[in-house]
């Protein structure tokens, strides 16, 4: 490989890493279909957060959350991300 190819590969790998971090952040911030309107998104958050509060310890373990994490997320107002 010549020097230009090495530079391109390095830049591309940095772009991919940045994209993965950004995608992860978006997934964490908005775990709903992108086609939802603002009100539908609020409704989705309200119901999923209520459901999170009702999960059993086994179900929480399956999704990788502790009871404290579930409570922190479940008690957030629906308008907060």
HELIX and SHEET records of a PDB file:
HELIX    1   1 UNK A    3  UNK A   29  1                                  27    
HELIX    2   2 UNK A   38  UNK A   53  1                                  16    
HELIX    3   3 UNK A   57  UNK A   63  1                                   7    
HELIX    4   4 UNK A   67  UNK A   74  1                                   8    
END                                                                             
